[in-house]
Amino acid sequence: MITVTDNHTMRRFEAHDDDTIAGFAEYIRTDNLVVFTHTEVDSAYEGRGVGSQLARAGLDAARADGLRVLAICPFIAGWLARHPEYAGLEYRAASKVTD
């Protein structure tokens, strides 16, 4: 069974299968924002939903903490695009008003 934890020291969410790290999603966190920079799943766990578990855990944590999300990582960005229930978390730069 895969469990996901937030390893604050390493700044990443980790998916564990007993004592094995099946994957991780790295992030940078500020007071207002979580930037997901990279997600990696061990090849032995590909196709088993580990990346989705990492994305969901990271986004749920951001939501619980009232933070916006900037997905630089292509996997997290793609996951967000397929899950509109998380669209409200996405960071959007304010557009400039010109005269």
N, C-alpha and C positions, 0 to 999 in steps of 0.2 A: 504494500500500500504506500502510495506517495503522500508525503506531508510537506507542506511549504512553510518555511519560517523566514522571518526578516533578520538577516545577519547585519545588524547596524554597524558593526566594526568594519566589515568588508564592503558595506554599502551595496548590498544585493539581497534579493529574495532567492532562497535556495530550496530546490525540490529534493527531498531526501527519500531514498528507498532503503529503509533501515540505516546502515552506516555509510551508504554510498550516495554521493551527490549525483543526482540524475540530470540536473540542470540548474541554471541560475539566470536571473535578470538583474543586471547592474543598474544603479541609479545614482543620481546626484540630487540631494534634497536641500531646499532653502526654506525659509519661513513660509513661503506662499506657493511653492512649486516643487514637483518631483519630475525630474528629467530622466526618462528611461533611455539609456545609452546603448545597451547591448544585451541580447538574450542568447543563451547557448544551451543546447540539450545534448547530452551524451548520445552518441550514435546508437547505443544499445537501447535507448528509450525513445527514439524517434517514432512518430506515428502513434504514440500512446497517450497523447493529450497533456504531456508534461508542460509544454510551452504555454498551453491555454491555462493550466492551473497556475503557472507563474504569473501570467498576465492578469488573471482574475484576482489573485491574492494582492498583487501590487496595486491594482486599481481600486480594489475594495479598501485597502489601507489608506490610499490617498483620499478617497471619499470620506472615510471615517475621521480623518484628520483635517478635513475641509480644505484640501490642497488641489490645485489645478495640476494637469499632467501635460508635459511636452514629450511626445514620443519621437525621439531621434532614431531609435532602434526600428528597423523596418518590420520586424516581427510584431512588436507591440503596436506600431502604427497600423499595420494590416489587421490585427486583432480588433483594435478600436473601430476600424471602418466596418467590420462585420458584426459589431455589437452596439447598435445605436443606443442601448440603455445606458451606455457609459459616455455618450457624446458630450454631456454637460460638464464632464471633467476636463475636456481638452482646453489647453491654453490657446488663446487667440490674441495676437498682438492688436492693440488698439489701432484703428486706422486713423491716419492723419487727415484732418480737415484742412482743405486749402481754400483760400479766398479767390 
